[in-house]
Amino acid sequence: MTALLEARDLTRSFEVSQGMFKSRRTLHAVNGISLDIRKGEVLGIVGESGCGKSTLARMLLGLLPPTGGAITLDGTDIRSLGRIGMARRVQPVFQDPYSSLNPRRTIASIVALPLEVHGIGTVAERRKRTLEILDKVGLPQRFADRYPRELSGGQRQRVAIARALVMKPELVVCDEPTSALDVSVQSQILNLLMDLQRELGLTYVFISHNLAVVEHIATRVAVMYLGRVVELAETETLFRAPRHPYTKALLASVLTPEPGQGIPETGLGLAFPDPLNPPPGCPFHPRCPARLPQCGTAEPRLVRLERDAVACHLADPGHGASAQS
Ligand code: SF4
């Protein structure tokens, strides 16, 4: 499968104020991530809140410039495509359908807005396309002239999906698209996204803290921890035989969406570390039940293992061993 989007050594840092009389600190939200997103796949990205997945999503969408590294789309650096060029090919679906829809616009006007901004079609052609896409996401055409406040949460998320698809993008970046919805509605939206992916041949990046959801929809999964990818594998492999101790902990637990709450029910003890003051060596070492002597001083590299990759000294025994001596 060829790569649609490639991220190389992507970093993003922010200067964070510590208060009036304290110096500013640097937060490395994304720290040296390299990823290929293959045409037609659903790449799941999982990790606790605060691990950098939403920052990564905004960079993949071209909404946030990286501090370092580069992103290419079909071989072209996205900086040369610009916001407009990117929006034609890469579209987002965000978590909160309440805040992402303009309450003063009708549903038809919200969905047609990207076509209008990009100068695509006549008014009549845009209306026709809007009604077609509403139909595709399972909304009756009579909803076209209603306002967001008249719709349920699930219906609003269908509108957000319609708005993302109206431009016929190749890649859709879904950032926690079901998290704000009632449990009963979540599976409907998930199934809709899967149906649309198959029918339209879309490629998805699907970001979630919910492992069950990711297992259901993703073909490959990247696990993030403190701004890094620590494991990347085919979904079936990752859930059947995880290699990284953090992935194993995630699979043994239920993630909470709250940063600082850490991983409950795993017996790891310590909460999520302070991203402004990350541990030296392997960033997971203070919580890792399998840590080696070198883990506190030497950061593991991401080791490629046939189709998968893992960043752990256990998978790369020679690397970092000298750091303990
Ligand atoms: Fe645990 Fe060491 Fe592997 Fe980090 S490198 S996950 S501390 S064993």
Residues whose N, C-alpha, C, O or C-beta is under 5 A from the ligand:
A	BS01	SF4	P245 C282 F284 H285 C288 A290 R291 L292 C295 P300 A311 C312 H313 L314
